[in-house]
Amino acid sequence: MTGLHHFTAAQQLRALRRRKFTARRLTEHYLSRIKRHDQTLGAFVTVDPDAALRQADHADELLTRGDAPPLCGLPIGVKDLFATEGLRTTFGSAALKDFVPPADTWTVGLLRDAGAVIVGKTNTPEFGSTCYTENDVTPHPSVTPYATERYASGSSGGAAAAVAGGLLPLAHASDGAGSIRTPAATCHLVGVKPSRGLVSSAPAVPYFSASTEGPIARTVEDAALLLDVLAQPAPGDLYGWRPKRSFTSTLGEPTGRLKIAVWSDPGVGEPHPEAEAALRRATSALRDLGHKVYEVALPARYDQSVRDAIVNWFGFTVATAVDTSVPPEQRHLLRPYNRYLDSLGRKLSGTEAVQAQAVIANFAGTFLTALDEYDIAVTPTTNGPAVPIGYYHEDDDVEGVPDRMLAWSAYTPWANYTGQPAVTVPTHQDADGLPLAVQLVGRQRHDAQVLALAAQLERAGLWSDIHPPCWNK
């Protein structure tokens, strides 16, 4: 079974359909790699080998009959913020460490219908509230396989660590302020945050929808394969819409000469030299492809009012999550940062919560107005390489956590608030081999164009097929 993880997800699907190997063999291969490497990488919260092998056997029956849905037999992980019927879902919280949901979320149902083999739940911080993946459910934080003393970011850190380490061919993830894009950046992967409404959040019906689900993958094609499955609106979704064609069918189509805005200012503090190096390499490649690149000023900075509004809104959402899911007698088990956010959220009046939302909406509108004449915006994804474990000092300076997180991840949140599609692609490694990346942000509902541009950069050799030390072990 050695070497099956070297194939991309698309290659594995084609091989499964040709019966070059079975879904059971492929699933056993990944389960073996999880057993071998997960204690180091911290990629999973829960793994269910027996259920995964039952799903794989069913996939083999469908493949033998020639009746295979699009992801039939492909192993995948589901982020542990999303309910999976009969499979433990902790939301990264020790207060919910034994919770087993009675039903799937909408997107998990889509994955099952597509024939994916769900091997387990990938690691996430408690309620997904931080850009580092560390919790009190698992003994190890999620780390980048390129430097296992450094975080794989968050909140989809487990998903990124699993794909980069060869523990999964691709992974389901979600992004509320960069939580797909920054983990992909630290792990030399492609991460896609779709436009608002492309992937349904059902059964939740959010009024102010900043977070969305999407893929983390090794290639643009692999990411598009998963996005095609997820891009099916649920009935009653407030923002739901459907693309005219599949994303995989449009990856190779010409985009024309795009007008691209570029900036390196993170909006708080100064740009890291390695972030600027990642951007320069991408900018050069875009010009070589014939696109028109314009260096522009950052549309809006994260001033104190914006930072306060973002933290207040996170407080409101965490307090809501705690109220609806954590029994009062279990709330002492919350991590320090979420206790802080919960307390902050409970102090907000309804008026203050709406005011925070209004400040964020105005901030987003400034970006949309400034970028209206451009097809794409390109920035670094993170303000420097992955940071060391313990960097955020949650235990001894909890009130300083938001500013430390924003200083490193400031490039990503604005696209969540505008609802624009954003794709992270790897572009650079520093002298220590740590990956860095840029994000391509497109017009609302122009996801196909952003993915097509990412595919152009991939074909042009902007990033190489490199792997971390554990890949061949």
N, C-alpha and C positions, 0 to 999 in steps of 0.2 A: 504493500500500500504506500510505500515511500514515494513522495513526489506529487501526489494528486493535488495538493494545495498550490503547486506551482502554476496550475492552469487558472485562468480567470474564470469568473462565474459564467460568462457567456460561453467559453470553451467547455466548461463542465456540462452545461445544459445541452450543448450540441453532442457531446460524447455520450451523455445519458440517453438521448434520443436514438443514437446509433447503436446503443447497447455495448459500447466499448467497456463500460463497467457499470455496476448496479448502484442504485441509490443507497442500498445498505452498505456496500463497500465504501462509498464516499462518506457516508455518515460515520461509519466506524473509524475512518481515517481522521476525521475532525474530532471525534470524541477522544481518540487516542492523543491527539495533540493538545486538547484541552487538559487532559489528565497530566500531561507532561509539563506544560508551561504555565497553566493558569495561576499556580501559587506564586509565581514571580510577577506575572502581568496584571493580576487582579481584574481580569476581564469579565468574569461572570459572578452573579449572585447565586443563581440556581441553575443546575444542569440536570436534565431528566433523560438519561440514556435509554431507559426502557421505552418511554413514550416516543423518543426520537426514532428508535429502531422500528417501532410499530408503524410510525408514519412513513418511514423509508420503505418498508415492505409493501405498504399500500401503494406508494408511488411506483414501485417496481411493477406491480400489477397493472397500473394504468399505462405505464410505459410499454409494457409487453403487448397490451391491447392496441397501442397506437392512439390512446385517448388521453394524452397528457396535457394538463393546463400549463401556463407559461413558465412557472418556476418549479415544475414537477421534479421532486427528488433533490432539490438544492437545499443544503443545510443553511439555516439562518438563525440569528439571535434576535430577540425582541427586547428592547430597552425596558428596564424594570420599573418604569413609570406607567406602563400600559398593561391593563388587565388581560390575563390569559386564563381562560376557563380551565380549572383543575390544576393549574400550575402556579406555584407560589409567586405572589407579586408583593414586594415589600415597600415600594416607592422609596427605597434607600433608607428606610427608617426602622430602627430597632423597635419602635412602638408598634410596628405592623409586620414584624419578622415572620409571623406564622399565618398571615392572611392568604387565603386561597380564593380567588374570585369565582363567582358562579357563572360568569359570562365573559366573552371576549369584547374588547373594544372593536369599533368598526374596522379599523385597519388590520388588526390581528385576524379578524374574519376574512378580510381580503387576502391576506397571506395564506391562510389555510385553503381558501378556495383556489388559489393559484398553485397549490401543490407543494408549497415550501415545507421543509422539514424543520420544525422549531425545536432546536436542541436545548434551549434554555433562555434565561433572562440575563441581559448584559448589565454590568455595574453602572450605577448612577449615584450622585450625591442625594442626600435626603431631600425629597420633593423637587429635585433638579434645580436647586436655588443657587448653586455655585459653579464657577468655571474650573473647578478641580473636583475630581471624583474620589471622594473619601467619605466613608460612613461608618456606622457602628453595627452594621449587619455583616459585613465581610472583614476579614482580618487584614486585607491588603488594599491600599489605594490602587486605582488604575494608573499604570505607568506607560510611558511610551517605550516600545520595545527597542528603540534606538539608544535609550539611556535610562535604565530601569531605576535610577535614583531620582527621576524627574516625572512629574505628573503628565498624564495623557490628556490634560485639560478636562473639561466637562461642559455640560452635564452628560454628554454621550461618550465619556472617556472609556467605558468598558467596550462599547461597540468599536471604537477606533483601535484600541489595543488588540482586540480579537482579530480584526481584519488584517492589521499590519503584522501581527505575529503569526499569521497563517492558522488561526484557530477557527476562522469562518471565511467563506469566500466573499461575503458581503454582509451588511447588517442594517437593520432598522434602527433609526435614531430620531431625535427631535431637537428643535432649535428654538429657544425663546429669547436669546440675546447673543447668539453665536455658538450654541451648544452642539451643532453639527460641524460647523466650519472650523472652530478652534481646535477640537480634537483631531479632525482630519489634518489640520496644518501641522500639529506636533508629530503626526505619525506617517507623513509622506503619502497621504491619501486624497481622494476626491470626495468632497462632501457637498451635498446639495440641500439648500434651504429653498423650498418652492415658494411661489407666489401665494399670498393669502387666499385660502379657499380651494386651492388645487387638491390638497389632501384634507379630507374631512376630520374634524376633531370629535365626531360623534362617539359616545353619547353626550359629551359636553357640548354646550351651545354658548360659546364665549361672546360677550358683547364687544370687548376690545381685544381682538385676536392678534397677539404678537407671536405666539408660539405655533409651530407647525411641525409635522413629521416629514422625514425624508431619508434618503439613503447615504450610507458611508461605504465606499467601494475603492477598489484599486484602479479602476479605469472608468472613463466617462461612459463607455458602453454598458458596463456593469451597473453603474448608477442609474442610467436611463432604463434598464430592464426592470429594476425595482420600482422606480418612479412610475412607470407605466402601470404597474399593478396597484400602486397606492392611489393613483389619480382617478378615483371614482367617487363622486360626491354622494354622501348619504342623504336620504330624504329629509327635508326640513333643515338642511344646513344653511345657515344665514349667508355664508360667503361662497357656497359651493359653485364650481364651474368645471367644465370638462374641456380638455384640448381637442382641437379638430382632428389631429392625427397623433399616432404614438410618437413618443420622443425618440425611440430607437430608429424609427423610419426616417427621421429628419436630421440625424446627426451628421450625415455626409453632405447635406445640401449647402450650397454657397450662401453666405450671409450678406454678400455685397461688401462694399467698403464702409465699415462702421465708424461712427464718430464717437471717440472714447475719451472720457474725462479721467484724469489720473491725479491723485494727491497722496502725500505721505504723512501729513499732519494728523496725528491720532485724535486730536480734539481735547486732549488733556495731557499735559507734559510734552515731552519731545519724542520724536521718532527714534527708535533703536537703529543703530547702524546696520544690523543684519536684516531688519525689516525693510530698510531702504534698499539694500542689496537685492533682496527678493523682488522688490518692485521694479528696480532697474532692469533686471533680467527679463521680466515679463513685458515691460514696456518696449524693450528692444525687439523681442519676438513679435509683438503686435505690429510694430512698424514694418518689420520684415515681411509680414503677411499682407501688407498693403493697407492697413487700417490707419485712420487719421487720429493721432494721439495728441491731446491737449493737456498740458499741466495747468490745473485750476486750483483755486483756493478752496479749502474745506468749507462747505456751505454753512455749518454751525458747529460751535464748540460746546462741550459739556460744561456749561457754567454751573454755578452752585444751585440755581433753581432747577435745572434739568437733572442734576445728580440727585437732589433731594426728591424730586418727583419720581425718578426711577426706583430709588430705595423704598419710598412710600408705597409705590405700586406693588413692588415685590412683597412688602410687608402685608399689604391687603390680600394678595393672592395666597401667601403662606398661611395667614390667619384663617382664611376661608377653607383652605385644605385641611388645616388642623381641626377646625370646627366640624367639618363634614366627615372626617375619616379617623381621627384619633380620639379614643375615649379619654375623658378627663384624668382618670387614674393612670394613664400611660404617658401623659404629656411630659413628665419629668425625664423621659427617655429621649426626648428631642435633643439634637446636637446644639451647642452653644449659639451658632449663628442663626439657626431657625427659631430658637427660643427668643433671640433678639428681634428677628423679623416678626414673629408672632406677637410679641409685646408691642412692637411699633405699629403693626396693623390694627391691633385692638384699640389703640389710642386715637386712630383716625376717625373723624366724623364722616358721615356720608358726603358732606360738602367737600371736605378735604380730599377724599378719594376721587371725587369727580374732578376737582381742581388739578390733582396730580395727572389724571388722564388727559386733561386739556393741555397742560404744559407739554406732555409727551407728544400729543397730536400736533401741536404747533411746531415743535422741534422737527417732527417728521415732515410736515408740510414745507418747511424751509428747504429740506433736502429735495423734495419732489419739484419744487419751483426752480431751484438752482440747476437741477439736472435735466430739466424738461427738453433742452435742445440736444441732449446727448443720447446715444443708443445704449451705451454701457458706461459704468463707472468702475475703475480698478484701483484698489488699495491693497496694502499688506493685509493679511488676515489677523496676525498677532503682532504685538509690539515687542518682538524678540522671540528667541527659542523657548522651548518648554522650561518651566521653572522647577526648582528643586522641591522635593517633598517637604512640607512644613513651612513653605514660603509665606502662606497667608496668615499664619499665627491666629487661627480661629480660637484657640483655647485661652490666649492671654491678651488679645486685643481685638475683641469681636467687633467693636464699632469701627475699626479701621479696615475691616475686610472689604466693604464695598469699594473704597478708593483704591486698594491694592489690586482688586480684580479689574476695575475699570482701566487702571494704568496699563495693564497688559492686554486687555481685550476690547479696547475702545473702538476699534475699527468696525466691529460687527453689529452692535445693537441697533443702530439707526435703520438698517435694512429690515429688521423685524417690525419696527414701528411704521415704516412706510408700506410694508407688505410686498416689497419687491423680491423677485427671485435672485438668489445669490449662490454662486458655485465657487468653492475653494479648490484651487489646483496647486500642487507642489511645484516650486520653482527653484529652490535654493537649499544648500546645506552649508552650515558654518564650518569653521576649521575643526570642530570636534565631531562633525558628522551629524549634527542636529538639524532636522528638517525645518524649513520655513516655507511660507506659501503666500499667494495673493488670492483675493476674492474678486470675482467678476459679478457685478450687480447690474441687472437689466431692468427694462421697463416692466411695470406691473403686467402680469399675464403673458410676458414674452419669454417664458421659460425655455421654449424651444430654441430661441435665438442665443440665449446664454449658454445652453448646453452645446449648441453647434460651434460656438466660438471656443469653448473649452476643448472640444474635440479637435478643432484646428490646431490649437496649441499643443495638444498631445501628439498629433501626427507630425507636427513640426519638430518634435524632440525637445520641448521645453523641459520636460522631466524624464528621467531615466527609470528603468525598472530595477530600482535598488531594493534591498531588503535588510532587515535588522539581523543581529547575530544569531537569534534563535531560529531563524527561518530554515536553516538546513540541519537542525538538531532534532 
